[in-house]
Amino acid sequence: MTDQTPPICGADLERWRVGNGLTKVMAADAFGLQLAKWEELIGKDQLSEPVNDPVVAMILQLYTEHPESAPIQKALDIKEFYEFLGLQDNPKDKEAFATLIGRSAPSVYRLLVHDGKPGRPLIRWMEAVKKLQLSPRASLKTMESVVSKVGFRQKMGNVLVDGWKRSKRKVSDE
């Protein structure tokens, strides 16, 4: 039996990644690859070259035929998370949200208003809160409790009142 379809190549991997809304890191992880290997497979000079590792090709074929088999989930959308918490579109709630996610107010505006991309630690924080399967109000209370404890443990004071001040400690904005 011969198959006339072209071999699985880097372009197929990249098409699958983009079609599933995944970052390169997430896609590489779905195939059990390091990011550097993923980058090599989807590099400009490799896009049309057949994938050499049969397991990678088999995984893509399986994920394509049976999407439910893929061990991936799309990253939690930060706007949806903001709305889930019952926060309103106003400066006060945006500042409170900034504190609850360990970021600055300008960062929150970038993430919510200008379609910024949250970094992996922030995504994991939101996922962890959602995994608790609490109501929006209980989720807020849990976040406030954790944030407050961490603020004091990190010698930042009452961050629920003062926010995460850069002058005291450098906080990554991603």
C-alpha positions as CSV (number, residue, x, y, z in Angstrom):
1,M,0.0,0.0,0.0
2,T,1.4,3.4,-1.0
3,D,0.4,6.7,0.3
4,Q,0.5,9.7,-2.0
5,T,0.3,12.3,0.8
6,P,3.6,14.2,1.4
7,P,5.7,13.2,4.4
8,I,5.2,15.0,7.8
9,C,7.6,17.9,7.9
10,G,8.4,20.9,10.1
11,A,5.7,23.0,8.5
12,D,3.1,20.4,9.6
13,L,4.3,20.7,13.2
14,E,4.2,24.5,13.1
15,R,0.7,24.5,11.5
16,W,-0.5,22.2,14.3
17,R,1.0,24.5,16.9
18,V,-0.5,27.6,15.5
19,G,-3.9,25.9,14.9
20,N,-4.0,25.0,18.6
21,G,-3.0,28.4,19.8
22,L,0.1,27.1,21.5
23,T,3.4,28.8,22.3
24,K,6.5,27.0,21.0
25,V,7.3,25.9,24.5
26,M,3.9,24.3,25.0
27,A,4.0,22.6,21.6
28,A,7.5,21.3,22.2
29,D,6.3,19.9,25.5
30,A,3.4,18.2,23.9
31,F,5.9,16.2,21.8
32,G,8.3,15.7,24.7
33,L,10.9,17.9,23.0
34,Q,13.2,20.6,24.3
35,L,12.5,24.0,22.8
36,A,15.8,24.0,20.9
37,K,14.8,20.7,19.2
38,W,11.4,22.1,18.3
39,E,13.0,25.3,16.9
40,E,15.3,23.0,14.8
41,L,12.4,21.1,13.4
42,I,10.5,24.2,12.4
43,G,13.4,26.2,11.3
44,K,13.2,27.9,7.8
45,D,15.6,25.4,6.3
46,Q,13.7,22.4,7.8
47,L,10.1,23.5,7.1
48,S,9.8,21.3,4.0
49,E,12.1,18.5,5.2
50,P,10.6,15.2,6.5
51,V,10.7,14.8,10.3
52,N,13.4,12.3,11.0
53,D,12.1,10.9,14.3
54,P,9.3,8.5,13.5
55,V,7.8,9.0,17.1
56,V,7.4,12.8,16.5
57,A,5.7,12.1,13.2
58,M,3.5,9.4,14.8
59,I,2.5,11.8,17.6
60,L,1.5,14.5,15.1
61,Q,-0.5,12.0,13.1
62,L,-2.3,10.8,16.3
63,Y,-2.9,14.4,17.5
64,T,-4.3,15.3,14.1
65,E,-6.6,12.3,13.8
66,H,-7.6,12.3,17.5
67,P,-7.2,15.8,19.0
68,E,-8.5,14.6,22.4
69,S,-5.2,12.6,22.7
70,A,-3.1,15.7,22.8
71,P,-1.9,16.4,26.4
72,I,-2.3,20.1,25.9
73,Q,-4.7,22.7,27.0
74,K,-4.8,26.2,25.8
75,A,-3.4,28.7,28.2
76,L,-6.0,30.3,30.4
77,D,-7.0,33.7,28.9
78,I,-6.1,36.5,31.3
79,K,-9.2,38.5,30.3
80,E,-11.5,35.6,31.0
81,F,-9.8,35.1,34.4
82,Y,-10.3,38.8,35.2
83,E,-14.0,38.5,34.3
84,F,-14.3,35.2,36.2
85,L,-13.2,37.0,39.3
86,G,-16.0,39.5,38.8
87,L,-13.7,42.5,38.4
88,Q,-15.0,45.5,36.5
89,D,-13.4,47.5,33.8
90,N,-12.2,50.3,36.0
91,P,-8.9,51.6,37.3
92,K,-9.5,50.5,40.9
93,D,-10.2,46.9,39.9
94,K,-7.3,46.8,37.5
95,E,-4.9,48.0,40.2
96,A,-6.3,45.3,42.6
97,F,-5.9,42.7,39.9
98,A,-2.3,43.8,39.4
99,T,-1.6,43.1,43.0
100,L,-3.4,39.8,43.0
101,I,-1.3,38.6,40.0
102,G,2.0,40.0,41.3
103,R,2.3,42.6,38.5
104,S,2.3,46.4,38.1
105,A,-0.8,48.3,37.0
106,P,0.8,49.2,33.6
107,S,1.5,45.5,33.1
108,V,-2.2,44.8,33.7
109,Y,-3.2,47.4,31.2
110,R,-0.9,45.9,28.7
111,L,-2.2,42.4,29.3
112,L,-5.9,43.4,29.4
113,V,-6.2,46.3,27.0
114,H,-3.4,45.8,24.6
115,D,-3.5,42.0,24.3
116,G,-0.2,41.4,26.0
117,K,0.9,37.8,26.6
118,P,1.2,36.7,30.2
119,G,4.4,34.9,31.2
120,R,4.4,31.3,32.2
121,P,4.5,31.9,35.9
122,L,1.4,34.1,35.7
123,I,-0.3,31.5,33.6
124,R,0.5,28.8,36.1
125,W,-0.8,31.0,39.0
126,M,-4.1,31.5,37.2
127,E,-4.4,27.8,36.4
128,A,-3.6,26.9,40.0
129,V,-6.4,29.2,41.3
130,K,-8.9,27.9,38.8
131,K,-8.0,24.3,39.7
132,L,-9.3,24.9,43.2
133,Q,-12.8,25.1,41.6
134,L,-13.9,27.8,43.9
135,S,-16.5,30.5,43.2
136,P,-15.2,33.8,41.9
137,R,-15.6,35.4,45.4
138,A,-13.8,32.5,47.1
139,S,-11.1,32.6,44.5
140,L,-10.6,36.3,45.2
141,K,-10.4,35.6,48.9
142,T,-7.9,32.8,48.4
143,M,-5.8,35.0,46.2
144,E,-5.9,37.9,48.7
145,S,-4.8,35.6,51.5
146,V,-1.9,34.1,49.5
147,V,-0.8,37.5,48.2
148,S,-1.0,39.0,51.7
149,K,1.1,36.2,53.2
150,V,3.7,36.4,50.5
151,G,3.9,40.2,50.7
152,F,4.8,40.0,54.3
153,R,7.1,37.0,53.9
154,Q,9.0,38.8,51.2
155,K,9.3,41.9,53.4
156,M,7.1,43.9,51.0
157,G,4.6,44.9,53.7
158,N,0.9,45.0,53.1
159,V,0.9,44.6,49.3
160,L,-2.9,44.5,49.3
161,V,-2.8,48.2,50.3
162,D,0.5,49.3,48.8
163,G,0.9,47.0,45.8
164,W,4.1,45.3,44.7
165,K,6.5,48.3,44.8
166,R,9.4,48.1,42.4
167,S,11.5,50.3,44.7
168,K,11.5,47.6,47.3
169,R,12.1,44.6,45.1
170,K,12.4,44.1,41.3
171,V,9.2,42.3,40.1
172,S,9.2,40.8,36.5
173,D,6.5,42.3,34.3
174,E,5.7,39.2,32.4
